[in-house]
Amino acid sequence: MSTAKIPQTDSIQELARFWDTHDLTEFEDQLREVGEPVFDRQSVVEIPLPPQDVEAVKKLAENKGVGYTELIRSWVMEKVRAAR
């Protein structure tokens, strides 16, 4: 029987830290099955780009210290916010 409680949070990072140090079988008495998604997943959009543009974006991202997909996402979000 476990004395620890599963965290009640929406933070994926907090849950990941918790499960990195705990075993699911320790909490069987606290588990329940759910019939609907718990977390909303983001949509993924594929953007075809010429190879030279992909390489240019990767270099820009590297210079900024971020991943190239993160850089592209920030550009898109910037444009979306500006258009609202």
C-alpha positions as a Markdown table, in Angstrom:
| # | Residue | x | y | z |
|---|---|---|---|---|
| 1 | Met | 0.0 | 0.0 | 0.0 |
| 2 | Ser | 1.4 | 3.4 | -1.0 |
| 3 | Thr | 1.5 | 6.4 | 1.3 |
| 4 | Ala | 2.5 | 8.8 | -1.5 |
| 5 | Lys | -0.2 | 10.4 | -3.7 |
| 6 | Ile | -0.1 | 10.9 | -7.4 |
| 7 | Pro | 0.2 | 14.7 | -8.1 |
| 8 | Gln | -3.0 | 16.4 | -9.2 |
| 9 | Thr | -1.6 | 18.6 | -11.9 |
| 10 | Asp | -1.8 | 19.4 | -15.6 |
| 11 | Ser | 1.9 | 20.0 | -15.8 |
| 12 | Ile | 3.5 | 17.3 | -18.0 |
| 13 | Gln | 6.9 | 18.3 | -16.7 |
| 14 | Glu | 5.8 | 17.9 | -13.0 |
| 15 | Leu | 4.2 | 14.5 | -13.8 |
| 16 | Ala | 7.4 | 13.4 | -15.7 |
| 17 | Arg | 9.6 | 14.3 | -12.7 |
| 18 | Phe | 7.2 | 12.3 | -10.4 |
| 19 | Trp | 7.1 | 9.2 | -12.6 |
| 20 | Asp | 10.9 | 9.3 | -13.1 |
| 21 | Thr | 11.2 | 8.5 | -9.4 |
| 22 | His | 8.1 | 6.3 | -8.8 |
| 23 | Asp | 6.7 | 3.0 | -10.1 |
| 24 | Leu | 3.2 | 2.8 | -11.4 |
| 25 | Thr | 2.5 | -0.5 | -9.4 |
| 26 | Glu | 3.0 | 1.5 | -6.2 |
| 27 | Phe | -0.2 | 3.4 | -7.0 |
| 28 | Glu | -2.6 | 0.8 | -8.3 |
| 29 | Asp | -5.1 | 1.7 | -5.5 |
| 30 | Gln | -5.2 | 5.3 | -6.8 |
| 31 | Leu | -5.7 | 4.5 | -10.5 |
| 32 | Arg | -8.9 | 4.6 | -12.5 |
| 33 | Glu | -9.6 | 4.1 | -16.1 |
| 34 | Val | -10.8 | 7.1 | -18.2 |
| 35 | Gly | -12.6 | 6.9 | -21.5 |
| 36 | Glu | -11.6 | 10.3 | -22.9 |
| 37 | Pro | -8.2 | 12.0 | -23.6 |
| 38 | Val | -6.6 | 13.6 | -20.6 |
| 39 | Phe | -4.3 | 15.9 | -22.5 |
| 40 | Asp | -5.1 | 17.8 | -25.7 |
| 41 | Arg | -2.5 | 17.1 | -28.3 |
| 42 | Gln | -1.4 | 19.9 | -30.6 |
| 43 | Ser | -2.0 | 19.5 | -34.3 |
| 44 | Val | 1.0 | 18.8 | -36.5 |
| 45 | Val | 1.3 | 20.7 | -39.8 |
| 46 | Glu | 3.7 | 19.5 | -42.5 |
| 47 | Ile | 5.4 | 22.3 | -44.5 |
| 48 | Pro | 7.2 | 21.3 | -47.6 |
| 49 | Leu | 10.4 | 23.3 | -48.1 |
| 50 | Pro | 13.3 | 23.1 | -50.5 |
| 51 | Pro | 16.4 | 21.5 | -48.9 |
| 52 | Gln | 18.4 | 24.7 | -49.1 |
| 53 | Asp | 15.7 | 26.5 | -47.1 |
| 54 | Val | 15.6 | 23.8 | -44.5 |
| 55 | Glu | 19.4 | 24.1 | -44.1 |
| 56 | Ala | 19.1 | 27.9 | -43.8 |
| 57 | Val | 16.4 | 27.6 | -41.1 |
| 58 | Lys | 18.5 | 25.0 | -39.2 |
| 59 | Lys | 21.5 | 27.4 | -39.3 |
| 60 | Leu | 19.4 | 30.3 | -38.1 |
| 61 | Ala | 18.0 | 28.2 | -35.3 |
| 62 | Glu | 21.4 | 26.9 | -34.2 |
| 63 | Asn | 22.6 | 30.5 | -34.0 |
| 64 | Lys | 19.7 | 31.4 | -31.8 |
| 65 | Gly | 20.2 | 28.2 | -29.6 |
| 66 | Val | 16.8 | 26.7 | -30.4 |
| 67 | Gly | 15.6 | 23.7 | -32.5 |
| 68 | Tyr | 14.6 | 24.5 | -36.0 |
| 69 | Thr | 11.0 | 23.3 | -35.6 |
| 70 | Glu | 10.7 | 25.6 | -32.5 |
| 71 | Leu | 12.0 | 28.5 | -34.6 |
| 72 | Ile | 9.5 | 27.8 | -37.4 |
| 73 | Arg | 6.7 | 27.5 | -34.9 |
| 74 | Ser | 7.6 | 30.9 | -33.3 |
| 75 | Trp | 7.6 | 32.5 | -36.8 |
| 76 | Val | 4.1 | 31.1 | -37.6 |
| 77 | Met | 2.7 | 32.1 | -34.2 |
| 78 | Glu | 4.1 | 35.6 | -34.6 |
| 79 | Lys | 2.3 | 36.0 | -37.9 |
| 80 | Val | -0.9 | 34.5 | -36.6 |
| 81 | Arg | -0.9 | 36.9 | -33.6 |
| 82 | Ala | -0.2 | 39.9 | -35.9 |
| 83 | Ala | -3.1 | 39.0 | -38.2 |
| 84 | Arg | -5.7 | 38.8 | -35.4 |
